[in-house]
Amino acid sequence: MSVTAVAGSEEHELALLLGGRCRSCAERIPGGIALRGQPCPRCGERTLPSPVDREVLHQLASERASAHLWVAVLAVGAAALAASWFPLLTSVLLILALVWIRVKIVRPALQFLTPQRRMVSRLTLRLAAGCFVAAAILAHELLTFVPAFGALAKVALSAGQVAAAGIFARRYLSWQTEREGLGIPLAKWEVALLVGFLLMLLAFTTAAAMLLWWVFQKIGVLQTFLAGPVVGG
């Protein structure tokens, strides 16, 4: 077999593993199997026999996540140039970017984890994302009413926020996959962290809701909506 054929075969096998499938039979494999080098439940083939193989898979997953992250950063930065002058639009762009990060970075990494670790990791990242969005709304909408500088600041801030969210998600998942590969169980403080994020989310969401109410009043949306029935009557 030629070197090109061997390289192509290895690339195909790694692509299968990155997609959560066995490198031999291409069937779906449970989370944690590949990172620990355990055999496929279907065909019995060892997924990643050596630590070197597992390190290569980890590196490829990290590189792919980085590429998807910078696509989101550049897209939000460009779109924010047009949307930064209007209330709420920059916050909507940020939410769309977080959805992209979830689909392209978080979901592929979660498939390598065992069910319990996957559930805790998913909840942690969701609550962290909720806190992040609520805090971002506070910053963005306050900047909306700052003449000239506010619009430019929102462009830089939104791009930086997407980068920060993606880097946090990528590093957190990289840490979890490394622990998974070493067979380290979940710590109790990881579950307690969920409670902390939940309380933060409630606080940030309340503050963001109050700010949005003020923004709508400022631009006259609420006055128009509330006055509509009276005028019609």
C-alpha positions as CSV (number, residue, x, y, z in Angstrom):
1,M,0.0,0.0,0.0
2,S,1.3,3.5,-0.9
3,V,2.2,6.2,1.6
4,T,-0.6,8.3,0.1
5,A,-3.1,5.5,0.6
6,V,-2.0,5.0,4.2
7,A,-2.2,8.7,4.9
8,G,-5.7,8.8,3.4
9,S,-6.8,5.8,5.4
10,E,-5.6,7.3,8.7
11,E,-7.3,10.6,7.8
12,H,-10.5,8.8,7.2
13,E,-10.3,6.9,10.4
14,L,-9.6,10.1,12.4
15,A,-12.5,11.8,10.7
16,L,-14.7,8.9,11.9
17,L,-13.5,9.2,15.4
18,L,-14.0,13.0,15.4
19,G,-17.5,12.3,14.4
20,G,-18.0,9.9,17.3
21,R,-17.8,6.7,15.2
22,C,-15.6,3.7,15.3
23,R,-12.5,3.9,13.0
24,S,-13.1,0.3,11.9
25,C,-16.8,-0.4,11.5
26,A,-18.0,3.3,11.5
27,E,-20.8,2.6,14.0
28,R,-21.5,5.1,16.8
29,I,-19.5,4.5,19.9
30,P,-20.4,5.5,23.5
31,G,-18.8,8.6,25.0
32,G,-15.5,7.9,26.8
33,I,-14.6,4.9,24.7
34,A,-12.2,6.6,22.3
35,L,-10.4,8.8,24.9
36,R,-9.7,5.7,27.1
37,G,-8.7,3.5,24.1
38,Q,-11.3,0.9,24.9
39,P,-12.6,-1.5,22.2
40,C,-15.6,-0.7,20.1
41,P,-18.8,-2.4,21.5
42,R,-19.8,-3.4,18.0
43,C,-16.7,-4.9,16.4
44,G,-14.2,-5.2,19.3
45,E,-11.6,-3.0,17.5
46,R,-9.6,-0.8,19.9
47,T,-10.4,2.8,19.0
48,L,-7.2,4.6,20.0
49,P,-4.7,2.0,21.1
50,S,-1.9,4.3,22.3
51,P,-1.6,7.6,24.2
52,V,0.0,9.1,21.1
53,D,-3.2,8.4,19.1
54,R,-5.3,10.0,21.7
55,E,-3.1,13.0,21.8
56,V,-3.4,13.4,18.0
57,L,-7.2,13.2,18.2
58,H,-7.2,15.8,21.0
59,Q,-5.0,18.1,18.9
60,L,-7.2,17.8,15.8
61,A,-10.4,18.4,17.7
62,S,-8.7,21.5,19.3
63,E,-7.6,22.8,15.9
64,R,-11.0,22.3,14.4
65,A,-12.6,24.2,17.3
66,S,-10.2,27.1,16.9
67,A,-11.1,27.4,13.2
68,H,-14.8,27.5,13.9
69,L,-14.3,30.0,16.7
70,W,-12.5,32.5,14.6
71,V,-15.1,32.2,11.9
72,A,-17.7,33.3,14.5
73,V,-15.5,36.2,15.8
74,L,-14.9,37.6,12.3
75,A,-18.6,37.2,11.3
76,V,-19.8,39.0,14.4
77,G,-17.2,41.8,14.2
78,A,-18.3,42.5,10.5
79,A,-22.0,42.3,11.2
80,A,-21.7,44.5,14.3
81,L,-20.4,47.3,12.1
82,A,-23.9,47.6,10.7
83,A,-25.9,46.7,13.7
84,S,-24.1,48.6,16.4
85,W,-26.1,51.8,16.0
86,F,-29.4,50.0,16.9
87,P,-30.6,48.7,20.2
88,L,-30.7,44.9,20.7
89,L,-29.3,43.9,17.3
90,T,-25.7,43.4,18.6
91,S,-27.1,41.3,21.4
92,V,-29.0,39.2,18.9
93,L,-25.7,38.7,16.9
94,L,-24.0,37.5,20.1
95,I,-26.7,35.0,20.8
96,L,-26.4,33.6,17.2
97,A,-22.6,33.4,17.6
98,L,-23.1,31.4,20.8
99,V,-25.5,29.0,19.0
100,W,-22.7,28.6,16.4
101,I,-20.2,27.8,19.1
102,R,-22.5,25.3,20.7
103,V,-23.1,23.5,17.4
104,K,-19.5,23.6,16.0
105,I,-17.4,23.4,19.2
106,V,-19.4,22.2,22.2
107,R,-21.5,19.4,20.7
108,P,-18.6,17.6,18.9
109,A,-16.5,17.7,22.1
110,L,-19.4,16.4,24.3
111,Q,-19.7,13.2,22.3
112,F,-16.3,12.1,23.6
113,L,-17.5,12.2,27.3
114,T,-19.3,9.6,29.3
115,P,-23.0,10.3,30.0
116,Q,-22.6,11.7,33.5
117,R,-19.7,14.0,32.6
118,R,-21.5,15.0,29.4
119,M,-24.6,16.1,31.3
120,V,-22.6,18.1,33.9
121,S,-20.5,19.7,31.2
122,R,-23.5,20.6,29.1
123,L,-25.4,22.2,32.0
124,T,-22.3,24.1,33.1
125,L,-21.7,25.6,29.6
126,R,-25.4,26.4,29.2
127,L,-25.7,28.2,32.5
128,A,-22.4,30.0,31.8
129,A,-23.7,31.0,28.3
130,G,-26.9,32.4,29.9
131,C,-24.8,34.5,32.4
132,F,-22.6,35.6,29.5
133,V,-25.6,36.7,27.4
134,A,-27.3,38.6,30.2
135,A,-24.1,40.4,31.1
136,A,-23.4,41.2,27.5
137,I,-26.9,42.7,27.1
138,L,-26.1,45.0,30.0
139,A,-22.9,46.2,28.4
140,H,-24.3,46.5,24.8
141,E,-27.5,48.4,25.5
142,L,-25.7,50.9,27.8
143,L,-23.3,51.6,24.9
144,T,-26.1,52.1,22.5
145,F,-26.8,55.5,24.0
146,V,-23.2,56.7,24.0
147,P,-22.7,58.9,20.9
148,A,-20.2,57.8,18.2
149,F,-17.8,56.0,20.6
150,G,-20.5,53.6,21.8
151,A,-21.1,52.1,18.3
152,L,-17.4,51.5,17.8
153,A,-17.0,50.1,21.3
154,K,-19.8,47.6,20.7
155,V,-18.0,46.3,17.6
156,A,-14.8,45.6,19.5
157,L,-16.7,44.4,22.6
158,S,-18.9,42.0,20.7
159,A,-16.0,40.4,18.8
160,G,-14.0,40.1,22.1
161,Q,-17.0,38.6,23.9
162,V,-17.4,35.9,21.2
163,A,-13.7,35.1,21.4
164,A,-13.8,34.9,25.2
165,A,-16.9,32.7,25.2
166,G,-15.4,30.3,22.6
167,I,-12.0,30.1,24.4
168,F,-13.7,29.4,27.7
169,A,-15.8,26.6,26.2
170,R,-12.9,25.1,24.3
171,R,-10.6,25.1,27.3
172,Y,-13.3,23.8,29.6
173,L,-14.1,20.9,27.3
174,S,-10.4,20.3,26.7
175,W,-9.9,20.0,30.4
176,Q,-12.9,17.6,30.7
177,T,-11.7,15.4,27.8
178,E,-8.3,15.2,29.3
179,R,-9.8,14.1,32.7
180,E,-12.0,11.6,30.8
181,G,-9.0,10.1,29.1
182,L,-7.2,9.7,32.4
183,G,-10.3,8.1,34.0
184,I,-10.6,10.9,36.7
185,P,-14.2,11.0,38.0
186,L,-16.3,14.1,38.4
187,A,-15.6,16.2,41.5
188,K,-18.3,17.4,43.9
189,W,-17.3,21.0,43.3
190,E,-18.2,20.6,39.7
191,V,-21.8,20.0,40.6
192,A,-21.7,22.8,43.2
193,L,-20.5,25.1,40.4
194,L,-23.8,24.6,38.6
195,V,-25.6,26.2,41.6
196,G,-23.3,29.2,41.5
197,F,-23.9,29.7,37.8
198,L,-27.7,29.4,38.3
199,L,-27.7,32.1,41.0
200,M,-25.5,34.3,38.7
201,L,-27.9,33.7,35.8
202,L,-30.9,34.8,37.9
203,A,-29.1,38.0,39.0
204,F,-27.8,38.9,35.5
205,T,-31.2,38.1,33.9
206,T,-33.1,40.3,36.3
207,A,-30.7,43.2,35.8
208,A,-30.8,42.7,32.0
209,A,-34.6,42.6,32.0
210,M,-34.7,45.9,34.0
211,L,-32.3,47.5,31.5
212,L,-34.3,46.4,28.5
213,W,-37.4,47.8,30.0
214,W,-35.6,51.1,30.4
215,V,-34.2,50.9,26.8
216,F,-37.7,50.4,25.4
217,Q,-39.0,53.3,27.4
218,K,-36.1,55.4,26.1
219,I,-36.9,54.7,22.4
220,G,-40.6,55.1,22.9
221,V,-41.7,51.5,22.2
222,L,-43.5,50.9,25.4
223,Q,-45.3,54.3,25.3
224,T,-46.6,53.5,21.7
225,F,-47.7,50.0,22.7
226,L,-49.4,51.1,25.9
227,A,-51.0,54.2,24.3
228,G,-52.3,52.2,21.3
229,P,-55.5,50.7,23.0
230,V,-56.4,54.1,24.6
231,V,-56.2,55.9,21.3
232,G,-58.2,53.2,19.5
233,G,-60.8,53.4,22.2
